[in-house]
């Protein structure tokens, strides 16, 4: 059954959604592929890896932002 999220409806026409269409599609394709070809047990085992990838990205961006602030150096801001 397909469930549509009200949050997705609100975000569908924003800059954030336009910036993240490809990562959302890649995440969806990875999830569907893992579930279809390997099953639910491998999917559940792969969740910590993908959460780690997302958290690693966030921590890295936060680290660069703090380093830029500490040394008064301009850093790249993806969304502002």
DOTI-635140 format. One line per 10 residues: their letters; for each residue x, y, z of N, C-alpha, C, CB. Coordinates in pm, whole numbers. Glycine has a CB too. Layout:
A) X,Y,Z,X,Y,Z,X,Y,Z,X,Y,Z | ...
//
This chain:
XXXXXXXXXX) 84,-118,0,0,0,0,88,124,0,-95,0,121 | 54,219,-82,129,343,-93,70,446,2,128,396,-238 | 153,497,91,109,599,186,181,728,153,135,555,333 | 107,833,129,164,963,99,173,1044,228,81,1038,-8 | 287,1102,251,310,1178,374,266,1323,356,458,1171,414 | 199,1380,455,163,1522,447,286,1612,449,70,1560,562 | 394,1567,512,517,1645,512,575,1652,371,621,1584,611 | 571,1542,300,617,1541,161,535,1634,73,612,1400,105 | 406,1640,98,319,1731,22,357,1877,45,172,1708,58 | 387,1911,169,424,2049,203,559,2085,140,429,2069,356
XXXXXXXXXX) 654,1991,141,788,2019,92,805,2004,-59,884,1929,159 | 703,1955,-128,721,1919,-268,757,2037,-358,597,1854,-320 | 723,2157,-322,749,2270,-410,842,2372,-342,617,2337,-450 | 944,2323,-272,1037,2411,-205,1177,2394,-263,1038,2384,-54 | 1264,2486,-229,1402,2478,-274,1471,2356,-217,1479,2605,-235 | 1434,2321,-93,1495,2203,-30,1465,2078,-110,1444,2187,114 | 1343,2061,-152,1307,1943,-230,1377,1943,-365,1155,1936,-250 | 1387,2058,-427,1457,2065,-556,1604,2031,-540,1441,2205,-617 | 1663,2067,-427,1805,2039,-405,1830,1892,-373,1858,2125,-291 | 1731,1821,-319,1752,1684,-274,1673,1580,-351,1717,1674,-130
XXXXXXXXXX) 1628,1609,-470,1552,1512,-548,1638,1390,-581,1500,1576,-677 | 1759,1411,-626,1846,1299,-664,1885,1214,-543,1973,1351,-734 | 1928,1273,-429,1956,1188,-312,1834,1110,-264,2009,1272,-199 | 1715,1170,-269,1594,1097,-230,1571,979,-323,1472,1190,-229 | 1591,999,-452,1572,891,-548,1674,780,-527,1581,945,-691 | 1799,817,-501,1903,716,-477,1870,636,-351,2042,782,-463 | 1825,702,-245,1788,632,-123,1671,538,-146,1753,733,-12 | 1572,584,-219,1457,499,-251,1499,379,-335,1351,580,-325 | 1583,401,-435,1628,292,-521,1711,190,-443,1710,347,-639 | 1795,238,-350,1874,146,-268,1783,63,-178,1976,224,-182
XXXXXXXXXX) 1684,126,-119,1592,54,-31,1514,-52,-108,1496,150,36 | 1459,-15,-221,1381,-109,-300,1469,-224,-350,1315,-38,-419 | 1590,-192,-394,1680,-296,-444,1719,-394,-334,1806,-233,-505 | 1754,-342,-217,1792,-430,-106,1674,-518,-65,1843,-348,14 | 1556,-460,-53,1439,-539,-15,1404,-643,-120,1321,-449,9 | 1412,-608,-246,1371,-700,-352,1470,-814,-370,1356,-625,-482 | 1600,-783,-368,1699,-885,-402,1755,-959,-280,1811,-823,-477 | 1752,-898,-161,1814,-959,-45,1718,-986,70,1925,-872,4 | 1606,-919,73,1507,-946,175,1514,-854,295,1520,-1086,221 | 1422,-878,386,1404,-791,501,1521,-800,600,1275,-824,572
XXXXXXXXXX) 1580,-918,616,1688,-931,714,1811,-850,674,1727,-1079,730 | 1849,-851,547,1963,-771,500,1927,-623,505,2004,-813,356 | 1802,-590,476,1759,-450,484,1777,-397,627,1611,-436,439 | 1734,-474,725,1748,-431,865,1894,-423,907,1673,-527,958 | 1979,-510,853,2121,-504,885,2189,-385,817,2190,-634,843 | 2134,-337,705,2197,-227,633,2156,-89,686,2162,-236,486 | 2053,-83,768,2006,46,820,2115,122,896,1885,25,911 | 2191,59,987,2296,135,1057,2401,194,963,2365,46,1158 | 2432,125,854,2529,180,759,2477,309,697,2560,77,649 | 2353,309,651,2299,428,586,2275,542,685,2169,393,515
XXXXXXXXXX) 2238,510,807,2226,614,910,2364,673,939,2164,557,1041 | 2466,589,942,2603,636,962,2651,726,850,2696,519,976 | 2614,694,727,2651,779,614,2587,917,630,2608,714,479 | 2459,921,665,2389,1048,682,2448,1129,798,2238,1025,704 | 2471,1063,912,2528,1132,1027,2671,1177,1001,2524,1043,1150 | 2747,1097,928,2883,1137,892,2884,1263,807,2952,1025,818 | 2790,1273,715,2779,1392,632,2745,1514,718,2673,1373,522 | 2652,1499,809,2611,1611,895,2726,1654,986,2488,1572,979 | 2795,1557,1047,2905,1590,1137,3020,1657,1062,2955,1463,1209 | 3048,1610,941,3154,1671,862,3121,1815,827,3178,1590,734
XXXXXXXXXX) 2997,1839,783,2957,1977,750,2962,2067,874,2816,1978,688 | 2917,2013,988,2922,2092,1112,3065,2121,1152,2849,2019,1225 | 3153,2024,1135,3294,2045,1167,3358,2153,1082,3371,1916,1151 | 3330,2150,953,3385,2255,866,3327,2392,900,3357,2222,719 | 3198,2395,934,3137,2523,972,3200,2578,1100,2985,2507,990 | 3224,2491,1198,3288,2535,1322,3433,2578,1298,3284,2423,1426 | 3504,2506,1212,3642,2544,1180,3644,2679,1109,3709,2435,1093 | 3552,2702,1019,3544,2831,951,3512,2943,1046,3441,2827,842 | 3423,2915,1142,3389,3016,1242,3507,3044,1334,3267,2972,1324 | 3575,2938,1376,3687,2953,1470,3804,3029,1408,3733,2816,1518
XXXXXXXXXX) 3831,3004,1281,3945,3068,1214,3905,3187,1128,4017,2966,1129 | 3776,3226,1135,3725,3340,1061,3753,3326,911,3786,3470,1115 | 3723,3208,859,3742,3178,717,3606,3148,657,3842,3057,696 | 3572,3205,542,3442,3173,482,3439,3027,435,3413,3268,363 | 3327,2963,461,3307,2825,419,3185,2819,329,3291,2730,542 | 3180,2712,249,3069,2692,157,2944,2655,235,3102,2584,53 | 2834,2723,207,2705,2691,268,2613,2640,160,2642,2814,341 | 2570,2514,173,2486,2455,69,2349,2520,63,2471,2306,93 | 2279,2524,175,2146,2587,182,2154,2701,282,2035,2484,222 | 2115,2820,239,2112,2930,335,1999,3025,302,2245,3005,335
//
